[in-house]
Amino acid sequence: MLDIASLIELLAQPQKIVITTHHKPDGDAIGSSLGLYNYLIQQGHHVKVITPTDYPEYFNWMPGNGEVIIYTEQLDQSAELISEAKIIFCLDFNALSRINEMGELVAKSSSLKILIDHHLEPGDFDDYRHWDITACATAQLVYTFIAEKLKNKALVNKDVATCLYAGIMTDSASFSLPNTTSDVHRITAELIDAGAVNWRIYDLVYNNAPENQLRFLGLCLSQRLEVLHEFNTAIITASREDLEQFDVKTGETEGIVNYALSLAGIRMAAFIVERKDQVKLSLRSRGEIPVNAICKKYFNGGGHYNAAGGHLADGLENVIKKFKLILPEYKKLLIE
């Protein structure tokens, strides 16, 4: 493993750097990536953020977004940048499989790999690791990496602060999750002091929905919500036809599962959506219900203890049936 002193020495000179994050990036993935990007360019590094896939348009306002390269749309340029990079920062994912086809390119690259992440069980592909599963967001860890490890808090300017605040806000569900500690609030206060306009960031992320997204949510809540009182579980489902009817784009289903979890008495919620070649699940829970273990065991996925996801190459109805069949296994936890 590379030590921090060697990394600081390396970063003292301009380097070719690639920053990447998991496929279908969320607010933390984009916020942490662009926060780190805006920090590194101040030191003269040649930096590119490469995302494995596209991401929601409502993150396009973040400083530096115009410089992001989407791998699936610019294959040759992405491959060249990865092969030439001296350093590749891997943010908000714990295994190279999480960056799809890019994983092979990163694995073959002779670059130093720097992992900054808060997910369980990181793979053995990195040369330096800033990792903490108790962190509420990778953006939080990017801040501590800059401020504490690199001792460059002074370079957390408005652009850096804005992106990192957005990452922390979204991954903490607007500061409502149990891992939103006093340290998290102290960090976000420092980000506000550095120029992040908290109310404006919230507005851009949460109060900027296109009409079709709101109408799709209406369908989900009025016609696709099923409550299984016996298991204190709620399920929202969406078919490919539903997505096509409302022209649902990348990221526009984000957070729907939380509406199911908001019901009184509900301990676990699932959003099950039919995509082009697979069915994806987002699970959320309260208390001691390990949805990450459920996703890992049954749905080729994983994540955090109370927030996880998975997928199956099967039909929507079969996946719904499978999810319901596993509920008796967890009934004791669900009805406590």
C-alpha positions in Angstrom: 0.0 0.0 0.0 1.1 3.5 -0.8 1.6 5.7 2.3 0.1 9.2 2.6 3.6 10.9 2.6 4.4 9.3 -0.8 1.0 10.3 -2.2 1.4 13.9 -1.0 4.9 14.0 -2.6 3.4 12.6 -5.9 0.6 15.2 -5.9 3.1 18.0 -5.4 3.8 17.9 -9.1 1.1 18.1 -11.9 -0.1 14.6 -12.8 -2.5 13.1 -15.4 -5.4 12.0 -13.2 -8.7 10.2 -13.9 -11.5 10.2 -11.4 -14.3 7.6 -11.8 -17.3 6.4 -9.9 -19.9 3.7 -10.1 -22.3 3.2 -13.0 -25.6 5.2 -12.9 -24.0 7.7 -10.6 -26.1 9.3 -7.8 -25.6 12.6 -6.1 -22.8 11.3 -3.8 -21.0 9.7 -6.8 -21.1 12.9 -8.9 -20.7 15.3 -6.0 -17.6 13.5 -4.6 -16.1 13.2 -8.1 -16.6 16.8 -9.0 -15.6 18.0 -5.6 -12.3 16.2 -5.9 -11.9 17.4 -9.5 -12.3 21.0 -8.5 -9.7 20.6 -5.8 -7.1 18.9 -8.0 -7.3 21.4 -10.9 -6.3 24.2 -8.5 -2.9 22.5 -8.2 -2.4 22.3 -12.0 -3.2 18.6 -12.4 -4.6 17.4 -15.7 -7.9 15.9 -14.5 -10.8 14.1 -16.2 -13.9 12.7 -14.5 -15.1 9.6 -16.4 -18.4 8.1 -15.5 -19.2 4.5 -16.7 -22.7 5.6 -17.8 -24.9 8.6 -17.9 -26.5 10.2 -14.8 -29.4 12.4 -13.9 -29.7 15.8 -15.7 -30.6 17.5 -12.4 -26.9 17.2 -11.4 -25.7 19.0 -14.5 -25.5 22.3 -12.6 -22.5 21.2 -10.5 -19.3 23.1 -11.1 -17.1 21.1 -13.5 -20.0 19.0 -15.0 -19.2 20.2 -18.5 -15.8 18.5 -18.3 -17.3 15.0 -17.4 -16.8 12.3 -20.0 -19.4 9.5 -20.2 -17.6 6.3 -21.0 -20.3 4.7 -23.1 -20.5 7.8 -25.3 -16.7 8.3 -25.7 -15.1 4.9 -25.6 -11.8 5.7 -27.4 -11.1 8.9 -25.5 -11.9 7.3 -22.2 -9.6 4.3 -22.9 -6.8 6.7 -23.9 -7.2 8.8 -20.7 -7.2 5.7 -18.5 -4.1 4.2 -20.1 -2.2 7.5 -19.8 -3.2 8.3 -16.2 -0.6 8.3 -13.5 -3.4 8.2 -10.8 -6.9 6.9 -10.9 -9.2 7.9 -8.1 -12.0 5.4 -7.5 -14.9 7.0 -5.7 -18.0 5.6 -4.1 -17.6 2.0 -5.2 -15.9 -1.1 -3.6 -15.3 -3.3 -6.6 -14.2 -2.8 -10.3 -17.4 -4.7 -11.4 -19.3 -1.6 -10.3 -17.8 0.4 -13.2 -18.9 -2.1 -15.8 -16.6 -2.5 -18.8 -14.3 0.3 -17.5 -13.3 -2.1 -14.8 -11.0 -4.1 -17.1 -9.3 -1.0 -18.3 -8.7 0.3 -14.8 -7.4 -3.1 -13.7 -4.9 -3.2 -16.6 -3.7 0.3 -16.1 -0.3 0.8 -14.6 -1.6 3.9 -12.7 -1.9 4.2 -8.9 -5.4 3.5 -7.8 -6.7 5.6 -4.9 -9.9 4.3 -3.3 -12.2 6.7 -1.4 -15.4 4.9 -0.3 -17.8 4.0 2.5 -19.2 0.6 1.2 -18.6 -2.7 2.9 -16.0 -5.3 1.7 -13.7 -3.3 -0.7 -11.9 -5.3 -3.3 -8.2 -5.7 -3.4 -7.4 -3.4 -6.4 -6.2 -0.2 -4.8 -2.8 1.2 -3.8 -4.1 3.7 -1.2 -7.4 3.6 0.7 -9.4 6.2 2.5 -12.3 4.1 3.6 -14.8 4.3 6.4 -18.1 2.4 6.4 -19.4 4.7 9.2 -19.2 7.8 6.9 -22.6 8.9 5.6 -21.2 9.7 2.1 -18.1 9.4 0.0 -18.3 13.2 -0.3 -17.7 13.4 3.4 -14.6 11.2 3.0 -13.3 13.4 0.1 -13.5 16.3 2.4 -11.5 14.6 5.2 -9.1 13.3 2.6 -8.4 16.9 1.4 -8.6 18.6 4.8 -7.0 16.0 7.1 -4.9 13.6 5.0 -3.6 16.1 2.5 -3.8 19.0 4.9 -5.1 21.3 2.2 -8.4 22.6 3.8 -7.6 26.1 2.4 -8.2 24.8 -1.1 -11.8 23.8 -0.3 -13.2 26.7 -2.3 -16.8 27.4 -3.3 -16.8 24.9 -6.2 -15.4 22.1 -4.1 -17.7 22.9 -1.2 -20.8 23.0 -3.4 -20.2 19.6 -4.9 -19.3 18.0 -1.6 -22.3 19.5 0.1 -24.6 18.1 -2.6 -23.0 14.6 -2.2 -23.4 14.6 1.6 -27.0 16.0 1.4 -28.2 13.4 -1.1 -26.5 10.3 0.5 -27.7 11.2 4.0 -31.3 11.6 2.7 -31.1 15.3 3.5 -29.4 14.6 6.9 -32.1 12.3 8.1 -30.2 9.0 8.4 -28.6 7.6 11.6 -25.1 8.0 10.3 -25.6 11.8 10.0 -23.4 12.5 13.0 -22.3 15.7 14.7 -19.1 15.4 12.7 -21.1 15.4 9.5 -22.9 18.6 10.5 -19.6 20.2 11.4 -18.2 19.3 8.0 -21.3 20.7 6.2 -21.1 23.9 8.3 -17.5 24.3 7.1 -18.7 23.7 3.5 -21.3 26.4 3.9 -18.6 28.7 5.3 -16.5 27.9 2.2 -19.3 29.0 -0.1 -21.8 26.2 -0.5 -25.3 27.7 -0.6 -27.3 25.0 1.2 -30.8 26.1 0.3 -29.9 26.6 -3.3 -28.3 23.2 -3.6 -31.4 21.6 -2.1 -33.6 23.5 -4.5 -31.6 22.4 -7.6 -31.7 18.7 -6.6 -35.1 18.3 -5.1 -37.3 21.1 -6.4 -36.5 20.8 -10.1 -38.5 17.8 -11.3 -39.9 17.7 -14.8 -43.7 17.2 -15.1 -43.4 13.7 -16.3 -41.4 12.6 -13.2 -44.1 13.9 -10.9 -46.9 12.2 -12.9 -44.9 8.9 -12.9 -44.6 9.2 -9.1 -48.4 9.7 -8.9 -48.9 6.4 -10.8 -46.4 4.6 -8.5 -48.2 5.8 -5.4 -51.8 5.4 -6.6 -51.6 2.2 -8.6 -48.3 0.4 -8.0 -48.0 0.4 -4.2 -48.6 -2.8 -2.3 -48.6 -3.0 1.5 -47.9 -6.3 3.1 -49.0 -5.6 6.7 -48.1 -9.1 7.8 -44.5 -8.3 7.2 -44.5 -4.5 7.8 -43.3 -4.3 4.2 -44.3 -2.1 1.3 -43.5 -2.6 -2.4 -43.7 -0.2 -5.3 -43.3 -1.7 -8.8 -42.8 -0.3 -12.3 -42.9 -2.0 -15.6 -41.1 -1.0 -18.8 -44.4 0.1 -20.1 -44.8 2.4 -17.1 -41.4 3.9 -17.8 -42.1 4.4 -21.5 -45.5 5.9 -20.8 -44.0 8.7 -18.8 -40.7 8.9 -20.7 -38.8 8.2 -17.5 -35.1 9.1 -17.8 -32.0 8.2 -15.9 -32.3 9.2 -12.2 -36.0 10.0 -12.3 -36.9 6.9 -10.2 -34.4 7.9 -7.5 -36.0 8.2 -4.1 -39.3 6.5 -4.9 -38.6 3.7 -2.5 -38.4 6.2 0.3 -42.1 7.0 -0.1 -42.9 3.3 0.6 -40.7 3.4 3.7 -42.4 6.6 4.9 -45.7 4.7 5.7 -46.5 4.3 9.4 -45.4 0.9 10.7 -43.4 -0.1 7.6 -40.0 -1.6 8.4 -38.8 -2.5 4.9 -39.6 -1.1 1.5 -38.8 -2.2 -2.0 -38.9 -0.4 -5.4 -38.8 -3.0 -8.1 -38.4 -1.7 -11.6 -38.2 -3.5 -15.0 -35.4 -2.3 -17.2 -34.4 -3.3 -20.7 -32.5 -6.5 -19.9 -33.0 -6.9 -16.1 -35.1 -6.1 -13.1 -33.6 -3.8 -10.5 -34.4 -3.6 -6.9 -33.9 -0.8 -4.4 -34.4 -1.8 -0.7 -34.6 0.4 2.3 -35.2 -0.5 6.0 -35.4 0.7 9.5 -33.5 -0.7 12.5 -31.9 -4.1 12.4 -33.0 -5.3 9.0 -30.0 -6.0 6.8 -31.1 -5.2 3.3 -27.5 -5.3 2.1 -27.4 -9.0 3.1 -30.8 -9.6 1.4 -29.6 -8.1 -1.8 -26.3 -10.0 -1.7 -27.9 -13.3 -1.0 -30.8 -13.2 -3.4 -30.4 -10.3 -5.9 -26.7 -10.1 -7.0 -26.3 -6.9 -5.1 -25.3 -5.2 -1.9 -24.8 -1.8 -0.3 -25.4 -0.4 3.1 -27.2 -2.0 6.1 -30.4 0.0 5.6 -30.0 1.0 2.0 -29.1 -1.5 -0.8 -29.8 -2.6 -4.3 -29.7 -5.6 -6.6 -30.8 -7.0 -9.9 -31.9 -10.2 -11.6 -32.1 -11.2 -15.2 -35.7 -12.3 -14.9 -39.2 -11.1 -15.5 -40.8 -8.5 -13.3 -43.5 -10.8 -11.9 -41.0 -13.5 -11.1 -38.8 -11.0 -9.2 -41.8 -9.7 -7.2 -42.7 -13.2 -6.4 -39.2 -14.1 -5.2 -39.0 -11.0 -3.0 -42.3 -11.9 -1.3 -41.1 -15.5 -0.8 -38.1 -14.4 1.2 -40.1 -12.3 3.6 -41.0 -15.1 6.0 -37.2 -15.7 6.6 -37.0 -12.1 8.0 -40.5 -12.0 9.7 -39.1 -11.9 13.2 -37.0 -8.8 12.4 -39.8 -7.2 10.4 -42.5 -7.4 13.1 -40.4 -6.5 16.1 
